[in-house]
Amino acid sequence: MIEVHIDGASAGNPGPSGAGIFINNNGTVERYSIPLGNMENHEAEYWALIKALEICLSHQFKTVSFRTDSQLINQAVEKGFVKNKRYAPLLDQVLVLSSKLDLFFLKWIPSSENKSADELARRAIRTNNRGTDS
């Protein structure tokens, strides 16, 4: 089973944001730092999951276990519902993408167990801050 750690981060709320994605494919590791522009932290968390799902689908992974340190994301996906309607389109996107996998599993983990994805998200913020001239 493919294991994917995700994290979204923002420098400010809203502020420059990034997604960190750490994929372990039976010992083969892939790392992604994706600048997301300016958004709120919760939006960045959703986008980290969306980007990770897109990457997994593009690699034709079928059985994927995701890890997040965002309780908000974990609960929203688990229930298929968000209280804040602002995030409903993002959750809808997650649900559509995840339904294309044979097995999709999302588990909440403490931040201390998600350091790889966190560092990748923070790197993406720094890349975002430099802009396209770097």
C-alpha positions as semicolon CSV with decimal commas, in nm:
position;residue;x (nm);y (nm);z (nm)
1;M;0,000;0,000;0,000
2;I;0,119;0,350;-0,086
3;E;0,150;0,578;0,217
4;V;0,114;0,953;0,171
5;H;0,177;1,220;0,435
6;I;0,025;1,559;0,359
7;D;0,040;1,903;0,515
8;G;-0,079;2,248;0,421
9;A;0,067;2,560;0,579
10;S;0,021;2,936;0,560
11;A;0,245;3,220;0,672
12;G;-0,043;3,431;0,801
13;N;-0,410;3,351;0,786
14;P;-0,455;3,427;0,500
15;G;-0,104;3,447;0,366
16;P;0,148;3,279;0,137
17;S;0,072;2,907;0,150
18;G;0,216;2,576;0,048
19;A;0,143;2,205;0,030
20;G;0,383;1,936;0,141
21;I;0,341;1,583;0,013
22;F;0,561;1,289;0,114
23;I;0,491;0,962;-0,069
24;N;0,635;0,627;0,032
25;N;0,579;0,369;-0,240
26;N;0,718;0,052;-0,086
27;G;1,048;0,220;-0,002
28;T;1,064;0,454;-0,300
29;V;1,013;0,807;-0,171
30;E;0,879;1,110;-0,357
31;R;0,865;1,460;-0,209
32;Y;0,660;1,753;-0,333
33;S;0,663;2,119;-0,221
34;I;0,384;2,300;-0,400
35;P;0,337;2,679;-0,364
36;L;-0,034;2,762;-0,339
37;G;-0,044;3,142;-0,343
38;N;-0,233;3,333;-0,073
39;M;-0,499;3,148;0,122
40;E;-0,608;3,046;0,470
41;N;-0,442;2,758;0,650
42;H;-0,748;2,531;0,627
43;E;-0,767;2,592;0,252
44;A;-0,399;2,496;0,223
45;E;-0,473;2,172;0,410
46;Y;-0,749;2,085;0,162
47;W;-0,527;2,175;-0,134
48;A;-0,248;1,954;0,001
49;L;-0,489;1,659;-0,004
50;I;-0,625;1,752;-0,348
51;K;-0,274;1,782;-0,496
52;A;-0,170;1,453;-0,334
53;L;-0,474;1,278;-0,478
54;E;-0,399;1,420;-0,822
55;I;-0,039;1,297;-0,800
56;C;-0,148;0,951;-0,689
57;L;-0,402;0,926;-0,970
58;S;-0,145;1,043;-1,227
59;H;0,087;0,765;-1,104
60;Q;-0,204;0,521;-1,131
61;F;-0,181;0,426;-0,763
62;K;-0,493;0,231;-0,669
63;T;-0,455;0,161;-0,296
64;V;-0,345;0,463;-0,095
65;S;-0,332;0,545;0,274
66;F;-0,312;0,916;0,356
67;R;-0,192;1,073;0,681
68;T;-0,277;1,426;0,793
69;D;-0,224;1,625;1,111
70;S;-0,536;1,830;1,035
71;Q;-0,829;1,712;1,245
72;L;-1,056;1,942;1,042
73;I;-0,967;1,766;0,716
74;N;-0,984;1,420;0,868
75;Q;-1,329;1,477;1,019
76;A;-1,467;1,646;0,707
77;V;-1,358;1,360;0,482
78;E;-1,477;1,099;0,731
79;K;-1,823;1,259;0,756
80;G;-1,842;1,387;0,398
81;F;-1,957;1,718;0,543
82;V;-1,816;2,059;0,638
83;K;-1,968;2,309;0,879
84;N;-1,808;2,604;0,703
85;K;-1,968;2,612;0,357
86;R;-1,662;2,797;0,225
87;Y;-1,479;2,462;0,223
88;A;-1,762;2,259;0,064
89;P;-1,627;2,286;-0,293
90;L;-1,284;2,172;-0,174
91;L;-1,431;1,875;0,012
92;D;-1,638;1,789;-0,297
93;Q;-1,320;1,786;-0,502
94;V;-1,152;1,555;-0,247
95;L;-1,447;1,317;-0,250
96;V;-1,459;1,299;-0,631
97;L;-1,084;1,237;-0,660
98;S;-1,071;0,985;-0,375
99;S;-1,358;0,787;-0,529
100;K;-1,131;0,712;-0,827
101;L;-0,901;0,503;-0,606
102;D;-0,976;0,138;-0,534
103;L;-0,898;0,198;-0,166
104;F;-0,873;0,541;-0,004
105;F;-0,790;0,568;0,363
106;L;-0,727;0,887;0,562
107;K;-0,594;0,886;0,916
108;W;-0,522;1,169;1,158
109;I;-0,172;1,167;1,309
110;P;-0,007;1,407;1,555
111;S;0,210;1,684;1,408
112;S;0,517;1,515;1,556
113;E;0,461;1,225;1,313
114;N;0,414;1,452;1,011
115;K;0,742;1,643;1,010
116;S;0,843;1,544;0,655
117;A;0,525;1,684;0,501
118;D;0,538;1,990;0,729
119;E;0,890;2,079;0,615
120;L;0,789;2,036;0,251
121;A;0,489;2,267;0,303
122;R;0,710;2,530;0,468
123;R;0,960;2,502;0,183
124;A;0,672;2,565;-0,060
125;I;0,580;2,883;0,133
126;R;0,937;3,007;0,096
127;T;0,930;2,925;-0,276
128;N;0,596;3,106;-0,303
129;N;0,745;3,410;-0,127
130;R;1,034;3,429;-0,376
131;G;0,796;3,446;-0,668
132;T;0,889;3,352;-1,022
133;D;1,212;3,554;-1,040
134;S;1,407;3,300;-0,831
